[in-house]
Amino acid sequence: MDLIFNFKEMASAFIVLFAIIDISGSLPIFVDLQNKNRTFSAEKASIYSFLILLAFFFVGDWILSLFNVDISSFAVAGSLVIFVVAIEMTFGVEIFKLDSPGGSVTLVPIIFPLIAGPGAFTTLLSLKAEYGSLNITIGLTINMIIVYLVLKNVGLVKKMFGDGGIYVLRKFFGIILLAISVKLFMSNITHLLGT
């Protein structure tokens, strides 16, 4: 594990993960669950999501090696997934469908796929090709603290931002993700092509 702390890398990793996890964009879903008298645990959701994402971050390389896939190739694929998520956020279209089976509200849909979903998994390994492990881990930890605070105070956060504020945040981070996905694609495709 790369133990060299770099504030810029940590901040970048935090912003990318914040945009992908999109906890503010998921607020309407949490509010709807509360309106339907469906309860969820903020503590369990944030802790389990953190452990799942952290485990995947460290064993993801091993999983990729089983399929003989390198980090740069995965980062290119990841950049395409991030690009699609950014298109959804920016243009308000639905590409990924929330079609998980029923069950515990804390586990599905809050932990998976809203927090620890395919986008977050892909992003973590994609970031590994660009930033140090320590910086990504710190960025992830800060994100999970925010996830906990938002889930614990859904009504308050919605009241603070309002529908308009949540809408603006979603569009803003969508544009940032578009730029990040292009950068991630170009830097890794160049490496793969050996130029």
Backbone as CSV, one residue per row, in Angstrom:
resi,resn,N_x,N_y,N_z,CA_x,CA_y,CA_z,C_x,C_y,C_z
1,MET,0.846,-1.201,0.000,0.000,0.000,0.000,0.877,1.245,0.000
2,ASP,0.547,2.179,-0.886,1.288,3.440,-0.986,0.903,4.323,0.196
3,LEU,1.872,4.561,1.118,1.579,5.304,2.339,1.992,6.771,2.274
4,ILE,2.231,7.290,1.068,2.607,8.696,0.920,1.337,9.538,0.780
5,PHE,1.136,10.460,1.756,-0.060,11.297,1.719,0.130,12.464,0.766
6,ASN,-0.876,12.673,-0.080,-0.866,13.791,-1.014,-2.260,14.420,-0.972
7,PHE,-2.336,15.660,-0.471,-3.651,16.295,-0.289,-4.415,16.420,-1.599
8,LYS,-3.708,16.787,-2.678,-4.369,16.976,-3.970,-4.979,15.660,-4.458
9,GLU,-4.220,14.559,-4.325,-4.732,13.252,-4.734,-5.927,12.848,-3.879
10,MET,-5.815,13.081,-2.566,-6.896,12.721,-1.651,-8.161,13.510,-1.993
11,ALA,-7.993,14.825,-2.239,-9.142,15.674,-2.577,-9.773,15.240,-3.893
12,SER,-8.940,14.898,-4.869,-9.449,14.452,-6.168,-10.216,13.135,-6.031
13,ALA,-9.630,12.185,-5.280,-10.288,10.901,-5.054,-11.615,11.101,-4.330
14,PHE,-11.615,12.000,-3.339,-12.839,12.295,-2.595,-13.925,12.834,-3.513
15,ILE,-13.572,13.796,-4.372,-14.551,14.423,-5.259,-15.123,13.419,-6.251
16,VAL,-14.244,12.596,-6.832,-14.704,11.591,-7.805,-15.668,10.613,-7.136
17,LEU,-15.281,10.095,-5.965,-16.136,9.143,-5.253,-17.431,9.797,-4.791
18,PHE,-17.344,11.055,-4.358,-18.544,11.778,-3.923,-19.533,11.899,-5.082
19,ALA,-19.001,12.207,-6.266,-19.854,12.358,-7.445,-20.453,11.022,-7.871
20,ILE,-19.657,9.949,-7.797,-20.136,8.623,-8.214,-21.152,8.080,-7.221
21,ILE,-20.846,8.152,-5.926,-21.780,7.661,-4.905,-23.050,8.503,-4.934
22,ASP,-22.883,9.813,-5.193,-23.992,10.741,-5.407,-25.051,10.631,-4.311
23,ILE,-24.606,10.756,-3.067,-25.530,10.620,-1.936,-26.587,11.724,-1.954
24,SER,-26.225,12.916,-2.424,-27.202,14.012,-2.505,-28.231,13.735,-3.597
25,GLY,-27.786,13.128,-4.693,-28.699,12.786,-5.784,-29.661,11.673,-5.412
26,SER,-29.272,10.861,-4.408,-30.135,9.765,-3.955,-31.123,10.205,-2.884
27,LEU,-31.024,11.459,-2.439,-31.925,11.957,-1.392,-33.408,11.721,-1.688
28,PRO,-33.871,11.969,-2.930,-35.293,11.719,-3.210,-35.704,10.265,-2.944
29,ILE,-34.788,9.329,-3.190,-35.078,7.910,-2.948,-35.218,7.655,-1.454
30,PHE,-34.297,8.234,-0.654,-34.356,8.053,0.803,-35.629,8.670,1.390
31,VAL,-35.978,9.847,0.874,-37.190,10.521,1.338,-38.422,9.683,1.001
32,ASP,-38.431,9.123,-0.214,-39.555,8.286,-0.639,-39.687,7.043,0.236
33,LEU,-38.539,6.446,0.597,-38.563,5.275,1.480,-39.145,5.641,2.841
34,GLN,-38.749,6.803,3.353,-39.288,7.255,4.645,-40.790,7.525,4.552
35,ASN,-41.211,8.101,3.438,-42.637,8.385,3.249,-43.467,7.106,3.197
36,LYS,-42.831,6.011,2.769,-43.518,4.717,2.697,-43.336,3.917,3.992
37,ASN,-42.832,4.614,5.036,-42.605,3.990,6.352,-41.630,2.813,6.295
38,ARG,-40.676,2.899,5.366,-39.618,1.889,5.296,-38.419,2.406,6.086
39,THR,-37.992,1.654,7.074,-36.888,2.115,7.921,-35.558,1.571,7.413
40,PHE,-34.486,2.307,7.713,-33.132,1.861,7.379,-32.176,2.369,8.436
41,SER,-31.063,1.667,8.576,-30.061,2.023,9.576,-28.914,2.777,8.920
42,ALA,-28.738,4.043,9.317,-27.640,4.857,8.779,-26.292,4.261,9.154
43,GLU,-26.192,3.742,10.400,-24.928,3.156,10.868,-24.551,1.927,10.038
44,LYS,-25.497,0.994,9.900,-25.214,-0.236,9.144,-24.922,0.068,7.683
45,ALA,-25.716,0.954,7.092,-25.543,1.279,5.680,-24.161,1.859,5.404
46,SER,-23.705,2.793,6.251,-22.406,3.429,6.024,-21.244,2.501,6.356
47,ILE,-21.340,1.747,7.444,-20.248,0.846,7.839,-20.106,-0.313,6.858
48,TYR,-21.224,-0.962,6.515,-21.171,-2.093,5.584,-20.705,-1.657,4.202
49,SER,-21.184,-0.485,3.752,-20.748,0.034,2.449,-19.243,0.278,2.445
50,PHE,-18.747,0.881,3.535,-17.315,1.161,3.649,-16.500,-0.127,3.592
51,LEU,-16.916,-1.144,4.356,-16.185,-2.418,4.393,-16.209,-3.128,3.045
52,ILE,-17.360,-3.105,2.377,-17.480,-3.746,1.065,-16.576,-3.053,0.048
53,LEU,-16.629,-1.718,0.022,-15.816,-0.965,-0.940,-14.325,-1.096,-0.649
54,LEU,-13.964,-1.070,0.643,-12.554,-1.197,1.024,-12.017,-2.582,0.662
55,ALA,-12.825,-3.614,0.920,-12.411,-4.987,0.583,-12.203,-5.121,-0.919
56,PHE,-13.137,-4.570,-1.703,-13.004,-4.658,-3.153,-11.793,-3.881,-3.638
57,PHE,-11.513,-2.748,-2.981,-10.361,-1.932,-3.365,-9.064,-2.726,-3.250
58,PHE,-8.948,-3.537,-2.174,-7.708,-4.270,-1.950,-7.640,-5.631,-2.651
59,VAL,-8.779,-6.283,-2.876,-8.733,-7.590,-3.548,-9.154,-7.505,-5.007
60,GLY,-9.556,-6.302,-5.429,-9.990,-6.120,-6.811,-8.905,-6.482,-7.809
61,ASP,-7.654,-6.127,-7.489,-6.528,-6.477,-8.369,-6.421,-7.988,-8.537
62,TRP,-6.586,-8.702,-7.432,-6.504,-10.165,-7.466,-7.633,-10.743,-8.321
63,ILE,-8.825,-10.159,-8.170,-9.967,-10.613,-8.975,-9.679,-10.376,-10.452
64,LEU,-9.128,-9.204,-10.767,-8.798,-8.896,-12.160,-7.747,-9.853,-12.715
65,SER,-6.756,-10.208,-11.865,-5.698,-11.107,-12.321,-6.236,-12.485,-12.688
66,LEU,-7.327,-12.886,-12.051,-7.953,-14.175,-12.399,-8.441,-14.175,-13.841
67,PHE,-8.824,-12.979,-14.322,-9.328,-12.848,-15.687,-8.268,-12.269,-16.630
68,ASN,-7.025,-12.163,-16.113,-5.906,-11.655,-16.897,-6.181,-10.248,-17.462
69,VAL,-6.720,-9.387,-16.600,-7.017,-8.007,-16.984,-6.138,-7.079,-16.154
70,ASP,-5.465,-6.105,-16.800,-4.610,-5.179,-16.063,-5.400,-3.936,-15.643
71,ILE,-4.801,-3.158,-14.732,-5.464,-1.976,-14.172,-5.814,-0.949,-15.256
72,SER,-4.910,-0.736,-16.212,-5.170,0.259,-17.257,-6.378,-0.118,-18.103
73,SER,-6.499,-1.403,-18.438,-7.660,-1.858,-19.212,-8.938,-1.675,-18.416
74,PHE,-8.863,-2.000,-17.117,-10.034,-1.844,-16.254,-10.386,-0.370,-16.096
75,ALA,-9.348,0.484,-16.032,-9.576,1.928,-15.896,-10.267,2.490,-17.134
76,VAL,-9.889,1.994,-18.318,-10.556,2.435,-19.550,-12.023,2.022,-19.521
77,ALA,-12.271,0.754,-19.142,-13.661,0.283,-19.024,-14.400,1.101,-17.966
78,GLY,-13.713,1.364,-16.851,-14.305,2.154,-15.770,-14.641,3.563,-16.208
79,SER,-13.777,4.149,-17.033,-14.028,5.510,-17.501,-15.300,5.569,-18.338
80,LEU,-15.590,4.489,-19.060,-16.813,4.432,-19.868,-18.055,4.353,-18.979
81,VAL,-17.935,3.576,-17.869,-19.045,3.477,-16.913,-19.275,4.844,-16.264
82,ILE,-18.170,5.500,-15.852,-18.273,6.827,-15.241,-18.899,7.813,-16.224
83,PHE,-18.526,7.686,-17.502,-19.067,8.558,-18.546,-20.588,8.409,-18.642
84,VAL,-21.056,7.157,-18.600,-22.498,6.899,-18.692,-23.230,7.473,-17.479
85,VAL,-22.649,7.274,-16.268,-23.243,7.833,-15.043,-23.310,9.358,-15.155
86,ALA,-22.241,9.965,-15.684,-22.198,11.423,-15.839,-23.261,11.907,-16.826
87,ILE,-23.483,11.139,-17.893,-24.524,11.481,-18.870,-25.895,11.471,-18.192
88,GLU,-26.134,10.450,-17.350,-27.395,10.364,-16.600,-27.588,11.603,-15.733
89,MET,-26.530,11.949,-14.981,-26.618,13.066,-14.042,-26.792,14.398,-14.763
90,THR,-26.079,14.585,-15.855,-26.076,15.867,-16.558,-27.351,16.093,-17.367
91,PHE,-27.801,15.035,-18.065,-28.932,15.200,-18.981,-30.254,14.645,-18.449
92,GLY,-30.215,14.053,-17.247,-31.450,13.583,-16.632,-32.097,12.403,-17.332
93,VAL,-31.278,11.569,-17.985,-31.809,10.376,-18.635,-31.528,9.161,-17.759
94,GLU,-32.340,8.119,-17.906,-32.115,6.893,-17.134,-31.542,5.821,-18.040
95,ILE,-30.316,5.399,-17.726,-29.658,4.340,-18.481,-29.552,3.097,-17.611
96,PHE,-29.038,3.281,-16.361,-28.992,2.189,-15.399,-30.340,2.114,-14.692
97,LYS,-30.921,0.938,-14.655,-32.219,0.778,-14.011,-32.048,0.179,-12.626
98,LEU,-32.826,0.697,-11.670,-32.812,0.186,-10.303,-33.732,-1.027,-10.250
99,ASP,-33.179,-2.223,-10.583,-34.002,-3.427,-10.685,-33.556,-4.521,-9.727
100,SER,-32.996,-4.109,-8.575,-32.557,-5.089,-7.589,-33.769,-5.767,-6.962
101,PRO,-33.606,-7.045,-6.519,-34.716,-7.752,-5.888,-35.078,-7.128,-4.550
102,GLY,-36.300,-7.388,-4.088,-36.753,-6.836,-2.814,-36.037,-7.469,-1.641
103,GLY,-36.257,-6.927,-0.468,-35.600,-7.439,0.735,-35.376,-6.318,1.716
104,SER,-34.320,-6.414,2.487,-33.989,-5.389,3.477,-33.741,-4.055,2.789
105,VAL,-34.368,-3.017,3.326,-34.201,-1.680,2.742,-32.789,-1.167,2.970
106,THR,-32.162,-1.553,4.087,-30.795,-1.119,4.349,-29.837,-1.734,3.335
107,LEU,-30.016,-3.036,3.073,-29.126,-3.727,2.137,-29.451,-3.358,0.696
108,VAL,-30.724,-3.505,0.325,-31.181,-3.188,-1.030,-32.370,-2.247,-0.905
109,PRO,-32.358,-1.065,-1.465,-31.364,-0.575,-2.430,-30.296,0.352,-1.856
110,ILE,-30.279,0.594,-0.508,-29.383,1.627,0.009,-27.903,1.253,-0.124
111,ILE,-27.493,0.104,0.474,-26.082,-0.277,0.355,-25.760,-0.626,-1.089
112,PHE,-26.552,-1.514,-1.655,-26.356,-1.899,-3.056,-27.679,-1.759,-3.782
113,PRO,-27.751,-0.991,-4.867,-26.627,-0.425,-5.616,-26.366,1.068,-5.377
114,LEU,-27.115,1.728,-4.459,-26.983,3.185,-4.351,-25.624,3.660,-3.843
115,ILE,-25.077,2.979,-2.809,-23.792,3.429,-2.253,-22.648,2.563,-2.789
116,ALA,-22.660,1.285,-2.440,-21.605,0.370,-2.902,-22.097,-0.356,-4.147
117,GLY,-22.197,0.386,-5.220,-22.685,-0.179,-6.472,-21.585,-0.375,-7.492
118,PRO,-21.943,-0.846,-8.680,-20.958,-1.099,-9.746,-20.119,0.126,-10.087
119,GLY,-20.761,1.313,-10.072,-20.019,2.535,-10.388,-18.912,2.805,-9.391
120,ALA,-19.212,2.604,-8.090,-18.209,2.832,-7.042,-17.080,1.809,-7.130
121,PHE,-17.425,0.540,-7.395,-16.402,-0.502,-7.539,-15.455,-0.161,-8.681
122,THR,-16.041,0.170,-9.821,-15.245,0.496,-11.005,-14.371,1.710,-10.756
123,THR,-14.944,2.718,-10.114,-14.211,3.957,-9.849,-13.020,3.723,-8.937
124,LEU,-13.201,2.914,-7.888,-12.106,2.643,-6.950,-10.904,2.042,-7.662
125,LEU,-11.144,1.038,-8.490,-10.017,0.409,-9.189,-9.454,1.320,-10.267
126,SER,-10.318,2.114,-10.867,-9.841,3.061,-11.879,-8.934,4.111,-11.239
127,LEU,-9.321,4.592,-10.048,-8.514,5.581,-9.327,-7.166,5.012,-8.929
128,LYS,-7.141,3.705,-8.682,-5.899,3.043,-8.261,-4.811,3.171,-9.317
129,ALA,-5.240,3.341,-10.563,-4.273,3.509,-11.656,-3.677,4.913,-11.670
130,GLU,-4.294,5.841,-10.930,-3.872,7.237,-10.959,-3.308,7.740,-9.636
131,TYR,-3.883,7.287,-8.497,-3.548,7.854,-7.193,-3.034,6.797,-6.219
132,GLY,-2.406,7.276,-5.135,-1.901,6.393,-4.092,-3.038,5.785,-3.274
133,SER,-2.811,4.573,-2.779,-3.842,3.847,-2.027,-4.282,4.588,-0.766
134,LEU,-3.326,5.187,-0.043,-3.651,5.904,1.189,-4.597,7.067,0.902
135,ASN,-4.311,7.815,-0.161,-5.126,8.975,-0.508,-6.547,8.566,-0.906
136,ILE,-6.663,7.465,-1.629,-7.984,6.961,-2.028,-8.751,6.478,-0.802
137,THR,-8.054,5.775,0.113,-8.699,5.260,1.330,-9.227,6.394,2.196
138,ILE,-8.443,7.475,2.331,-8.894,8.632,3.110,-10.096,9.287,2.435
139,GLY,-10.024,9.435,1.113,-11.145,10.004,0.358,-12.411,9.179,0.521
140,LEU,-12.262,7.848,0.517,-13.401,6.947,0.709,-13.965,7.081,2.119
141,THR,-13.076,7.159,3.108,-13.502,7.282,4.509,-14.324,8.547,4.730
142,ILE,-13.856,9.672,4.178,-14.588,10.935,4.320,-15.964,10.825,3.660
143,ASN,-16.007,10.158,2.506,-17.286,9.956,1.821,-18.257,9.153,2.661
144,MET,-17.765,8.121,3.341,-18.649,7.287,4.154,-19.161,8.032,5.382
145,ILE,-18.349,8.975,5.896,-18.806,9.818,7.009,-19.951,10.709,6.524
146,ILE,-19.802,11.261,5.316,-20.855,12.098,4.738,-22.112,11.270,4.480
147,VAL,-21.927,10.046,3.965,-23.057,9.140,3.722,-23.827,8.913,5.026
148,TYR,-23.084,8.647,6.098,-23.715,8.415,7.406,-24.511,9.645,7.844
149,LEU,-23.892,10.827,7.742,-24.547,12.058,8.186,-25.807,12.358,7.370
150,VAL,-25.729,12.108,6.053,-26.895,12.347,5.198,-28.024,11.378,5.531
151,LEU,-27.694,10.081,5.664,-28.715,9.078,5.966,-29.339,9.314,7.338
152,LYS,-28.522,9.787,8.271,-29.007,10.034,9.629,-29.936,11.252,9.671
153,ASN,-29.733,12.167,8.740,-30.492,13.425,8.748,-31.133,13.715,7.391
154,VAL,-31.814,12.733,6.816,-32.401,12.875,5.478,-33.317,14.092,5.380
155,GLY,-34.239,14.220,6.328,-35.183,15.331,6.288,-34.502,16.680,6.389
156,LEU,-33.525,16.790,7.279,-32.805,18.044,7.489,-31.999,18.444,6.252
157,VAL,-31.301,17.463,5.653,-30.479,17.753,4.465,-31.361,18.201,3.307
158,LYS,-32.496,17.529,3.125,-33.415,17.915,2.039,-33.940,19.327,2.268
159,LYS,-34.224,19.645,3.521,-34.726,20.980,3.857,-33.657,22.043,3.604
160,MET,-32.394,21.705,3.927,-31.283,22.644,3.744,-31.054,22.953,2.265
161,PHE,-30.982,21.906,1.439,-30.667,22.092,0.024,-31.897,22.428,-0.805
162,GLY,-33.019,21.826,-0.445,-34.232,22.005,-1.242,-34.115,21.242,-2.542
163,ASP,-35.224,21.112,-3.250,-35.221,20.380,-4.523,-34.297,21.037,-5.539
164,GLY,-34.304,22.377,-5.552,-33.452,23.115,-6.495,-31.982,22.914,-6.219
165,GLY,-31.606,22.931,-4.938,-30.204,22.746,-4.560,-29.695,21.360,-4.913
166,ILE,-30.512,20.353,-4.672,-30.135,18.974,-5.008,-29.983,18.833,-6.518
167,TYR,-30.882,19.478,-7.258,-30.830,19.443,-8.724,-29.526,20.056,-9.241
168,VAL,-29.168,21.225,-8.687,-27.942,21.919,-9.107,-26.704,21.084,-8.773
169,LEU,-26.666,20.500,-7.559,-25.539,19.646,-7.168,-25.365,18.486,-8.126
170,ARG,-26.474,17.859,-8.485,-26.429,16.707,-9.388,-25.855,17.102,-10.751
171,LYS,-26.302,18.225,-11.293,-25.809,18.685,-12.601,-24.336,19.073,-12.524
172,PHE,-23.961,19.773,-11.453,-22.577,20.219,-11.276,-21.615,19.032,-11.242
173,PHE,-21.946,18.030,-10.411,-21.068,16.862,-10.317,-21.131,15.989,-11.568
174,GLY,-22.229,16.067,-12.293,-22.312,15.340,-13.563,-21.298,15.862,-14.562
175,ILE,-21.165,17.186,-14.637,-20.199,17.803,-15.563,-18.769,17.494,-15.132
176,ILE,-18.514,17.536,-13.809,-17.180,17.185,-13.307,-16.841,15.742,-13.677
177,LEU,-17.820,14.843,-13.523,-17.589,13.433,-13.859,-17.300,13.248,-15.340
178,LEU,-17.976,14.010,-16.192,-17.706,13.918,-17.631,-16.241,14.223,-17.917
179,ALA,-15.743,15.308,-17.323,-14.348,15.704,-17.534,-13.388,14.647,-16.985
180,ILE,-13.706,14.106,-15.804,-12.855,13.091,-15.180,-12.819,11.823,-16.018
181,SER,-13.973,11.428,-16.553,-14.027,10.201,-17.350,-13.180,10.333,-18.624
182,VAL,-13.216,11.516,-19.241,-12.408,11.754,-20.442,-10.917,11.693,-20.097
183,LYS,-10.532,12.340,-18.976,-9.126,12.332,-18.551,-8.649,10.916,-18.250
184,LEU,-9.484,10.161,-17.526,-9.150,8.783,-17.160,-9.002,7.917,-18.406
185,PHE,-9.902,8.104,-19.365,-9.859,7.334,-20.613,-8.590,7.642,-21.397
186,MET,-8.307,8.926,-21.584,-7.169,9.328,-22.410,-5.840,8.895,-21.806
187,SER,-5.667,9.066,-20.482,-4.383,8.716,-19.865,-4.126,7.212,-19.903
188,ASN,-5.175,6.408,-19.768,-4.979,4.962,-19.765,-4.972,4.337,-21.151
189,ILE,-5.744,4.895,-22.088,-5.723,4.361,-23.445,-4.367,4.639,-24.087
190,THR,-3.770,5.787,-23.746,-2.435,6.130,-24.232,-1.412,5.122,-23.719
191,HIS,-1.537,4.764,-22.442,-0.648,3.783,-21.843,-0.798,2.420,-22.513
192,LEU,-2.035,2.029,-22.791,-2.288,0.726,-23.428,-1.755,0.667,-24.848
193,LEU,-1.859,1.810,-25.550,-1.381,1.859,-26.921,0.126,2.044,-27.011
194,GLY,0.750,2.352,-25.853,2.201,2.457,-25.789,2.764,3.665,-26.495
195,THR,1.994,4.787,-26.481,2.480,6.000,-27.128,2.842,7.049,-26.089
